[in-house]
Amino acid sequence: MDYLGKSINGLFDSKAMANSENKTIIIQLNPPAALSGNNLQVLLEKRYSCRYFQDKKISLDSLGNILWAACGKKYNSVTGATRTIPSAGATYPLELFVVVGRNSVDRLKESAYQYLIEEHSLKIILTGDRRQELCRACLGQDFITKAPVSLIISAEFKRTRQRYGERGDRYVYIETGHACQNTYLAVTNLGLGAVEVGAFNDRDVKSMINSNKDLQPIIVISMGYPMEWGK
Ligand SMILES: Cc1cc2nc3c(=O)[nH]c(=O)nc-3n(C[C@H](O)[C@H](O)[C@H](O)COP(=O)(O)O)c2cc1C
């Protein structure tokens, strides 16, 4: 018997015996709330998809924090990690765009921007309040017109395909999931709410990030201060 079996006082022994008799084995885990109540735990408990937003500005620093959490650059001299999310083969296929409404973010004009990951800065790619356009592209999901900010996560698939062939596509979607979850958690941490939007017309959303023809939009995430009555 190895140390794992001994550490749970014989429980492991009896289950192992049950296994040899082909019975179903169920191991009850402690409820997660009993573990620690640390920040991550609290954020995971609080996260939900918010579709009702207050007419309240987001600060530019909050937006910067969210973008950095989603897919930002860092350098950890011990681990060598250079982004807030993992990337298959460090091929970094993702590019982020932000649609900012009128009077929606302090010190930021209504426009569509690209988040320049290396520089941690925003570059204007389309001027004007583009929320109506984005809402139409997302099949009329009208909370998008109320959300101060919507993030468009897109990818240049060939960066990852060049290394992994067709399997690379799978890795790109997984990496997008990492960025989405980081966004949800960062938003929650700032007292904001967000919802990810996968139902959209690819061509129409793509036209809003027209800076690069190889970029494919994968998911939109709309965010803002939530209405008190939640969902
Ligand atoms: C890939 C993906 C696409 C989604 N697309 C939409 C969408 O187009 N519109 C929407 O209102 N919610 C969308 N959602 C949010 C889900 O409806 C939501 O996560 C689900 O109802 C569970 O609720 P919760 O996030 O509050 O736990 C999407 C979620 C995922 C993961």
The ligand as a Gaussian input file, in Angstrom:
#p B3LYP/6-31G(d) Opt

LIG

0 1
 C      -19.020000      29.327000     -25.722000
 C      -20.145000      30.083000     -25.045000
 C      -21.014000      30.864000     -25.815000
 C      -22.020000      31.600000     -25.207000
 N      -22.811000      32.401000     -25.977000
 C      -23.760000      33.163000     -25.396000
 C      -24.549000      34.059000     -26.192000
 O      -24.414000      34.166000     -27.398000
 N      -25.474000      34.822000     -25.536000
 C      -25.662000      34.753000     -24.181000
 O      -26.531000      35.492000     -23.677000
 N      -24.924000      33.913000     -23.405000
 C      -23.979000      33.129000     -23.972000
 N      -23.184000      32.307000     -23.201000
 C      -23.350000      32.298000     -21.732000
 C      -24.131000      31.065000     -21.261000
 O      -25.482000      31.195000     -21.621000
 C      -23.981000      30.948000     -19.733000
 O      -22.608000      30.739000     -19.424000
 C      -24.822000      29.808000     -19.176000
 O      -26.190000      30.122000     -19.274000
 C      -24.470000      29.473000     -17.729000
 O      -24.700000      30.601000     -16.908000
 P      -23.534000      31.241000     -16.009000
 O      -22.410000      31.678000     -16.921000
 O      -24.204000      32.409000     -15.312000
 O      -23.064000      30.190000     -15.054000
 C      -22.195000      31.550000     -23.795000
 C      -21.331000      30.741000     -23.033000
 C      -20.320000      30.022000     -23.640000
 C      -19.390000      29.197000     -22.801000

